[in-house]
C-alpha cells in the first residue's frame, strides 16, 4: 500500500496566502505598466495621438484594477506579516548575532531564507 504524501495545514495556508499576494501583485504590476505606457494626457483638442487607445480594458477599468489590486495586496500583507512574525523576529536576531560575531555561521537554508526575504 502506497503512503500518500500530505502537507500540513499551515503550509497549505501559507501557499494560499502567497498565491493571493502574488496574484494581487501581478494585477498592480500590469496596471502600472499600462499607466506608464499610456500616461494621462486628455484629448488636448485632438493633438494627443494616445487619446482613446484601449488595451484589453478602458482606462477607468485599469484604474479600478490598480486600486483594488493594491487594496487586496495590503490586506494580504496585513495577514501575512502577523502569521510570519516569529520567523521575522528569529531571522533578525540570527542576522544580528552573525553581524556582532556572537554566532559564526548560518546553515544554507537560513542563508537562502534571509537573502530571498531582502527583495
Phi, psi and omega in degrees: 000132182275136179272127182279129179284134178232158175247158182287160179297323180295318178296317179298316179296321178298320178296318179296318179296315179296322178295317178296320178295318179295315182296317179292325176295320177296318179299315180293320180299309183292325176291326176295318177299318177303314182290333175287321182287318183242078181293162179295137179207337181075185184286319178054041177064025179090004181271000181257105181291343181270357183290133174082006178286133180241126174243105184066306181229165174280172186299322181293322178293319176299322177296319177295318178300317182295314182294309184288330173296319177294319178297316179298318180297316178298320180295318180291320177296322178296334175274321185294314184297312178297325179293333182250016184299318180297322177296317180299315180296314181296318180292323178296316177299317181296317180294318179292327176294321178291319181294325181271356178087004179287331179232132186267341187217163174220136181292169186299320180294320178296318177297318179296314180299317181292315182292324180283339181279345182281351183257000000 
